[in-house]
Amino acid sequence: PICDNLVIVTNEVFSDTLSYDAFTLAYIQLLGHINAALAQMADEVVEVVYGIPVVHKQKTESEEMKHEAD
């Protein structure tokens, strides 16, 4: 692997109810697709809500042991 750990920080883009122009909406949708693809590939996914970590996806113990053996 190129690096052991990679942290990606992104915005939650679908929480407001504002109206946007077509270009901004396209950006928001694309960012949503990128976030979903990254989450699918990631070992762990944590959302931080007002400073509180909310775990959406976590490595299992067997995955951690396999990674340490590599």
N, C-alpha and C positions, 0 to 999 in steps of 0.2 A: 504493500500500500504506500501511497505517496505521503500520507499523514495518518497518525493514529486517531485523531479526533478532529472533527470539523463542526463548528457551530455556525448555524445560519440564523440570522435574525431578520424577521420580515414583519410586515404589518398585517393585522387582521383587517380585511378590506370591505367586508360586507355588513358592518355593524351599523352604519348610519343610514338615514332614510332620505338623504339629500338627492336631488335630481342632478344628473351630470350630462354633459354633451356626449356624443357618440364616441369620440376618441377616448375620453376618460373612462367611459363604460367598457370599451374594448380593453383598455389597460387593466382595469379592475378584474375583468373576467380572465385575462391572461395571467395576471398575478395569482388569482385563485387556482388556476390549472397548474401553474408552476408549484405553488405551495402543496397542492394535493400530490403531485408527482414526487416532490422531495420527501413528503411524509411517508409515501409508500416505500421509498428506497431506504429511509432512515431506520436505524436500529432503535432510536428513541425519539419521541416527539413530546415536547413539553410546551404548553401554553402558559404564559405568565399573565394572570389577571389581577391587576392592582397589586402587584408584587407577590402574589400567591401562585406558586407553581401548580399547574393542573396537568398531570401525566395522562397523555392520550395513547401512548405506545411506549413499551418498556422492553428492554432485552430480558429474555428468560435466563435463568441460571445456567442452563446447558449451553446457550449461545455465548455467554460470558466465558465459560470454561473453554469452549472451542476457540474463541478469539485469543485467549491467553496462550493456548497451545500452538497457535500459528506463529 
